[in-house]
Structure formats: C-alpha cells, structure tokens
Amino acid sequence: MKDCLFCKIIAGEIPSTKVYEDEYVYAFRDIQPQAPIHILVIPKKHLASLNAVSDASDTELAACLRAVSRIAAQEKLENGYRVISNCGPDACQSVQHLHFHILGGRQLSEQMA
C-alpha cells in the first residue's frame, strides 16, 4: 500500500532502526518507546490489522510470532516481555498495518489498560 507508513519503512523510504528481518517480517525500534525495549514486528505483506489475517498465509503469520521469540532472545528479555497488537480505533491502532509491539526491559504493570 503506497501511503502506509510501515510499508514505506519496509521499502527503506523512511529510516528505522532495524533489529530483525527475514523473508516475511521486518522489526524495528519504536520511535516513542513505552518501555526500555519497545520493538515493532510487522509482516512485509500489507495487512491492515488482525481482522485481515485471512489474507495472509499460515507461514506469514507464524513468521511474525517466530520473529517475536527470536527478537526477545536477541534482546536478552529472559525475565519476560509483553506482546500487544492494537486492532481498530477503540484499541488506538495508529497505523493501519498489522504490527506487534514487544515491550520489555523492566517490570511491566499488571494492568494492561
């Protein structure tokens, strides 16, 4: 999608601090971190949100979750981390491209809202 911020990041049109990339996934540091480690994991195929996953293959979706695990190990998040995907306006999804936030590097609040 040509006007999508994350598609432009994947294409290298907008700079990012890449932490992981494979055939299906691109991951980079969030520019407004909510924790000491805050990384966004995005599929290279444009999907607007979790509501669009029927347009992705099982391989593409599994690659996102495998990337989360690899990145957590790479970032040494042995004590744990949180994975979040906001879906839609009520969840404050700010970019209409499926993405997963990895948050860690400190004790996170039990409350998620």
Secondary structure, DSSP 8 states (H G I E B T S, - for coil): -TT-HHHHHHTTSS---EEEE-SSEEEEE-SS-SSSEEEEEEESS---SGGGGGGS-HHHHHHHHHHHHHHHHHTT-TT-EEEE---SGGGT--SSS--EEEEESS---S---
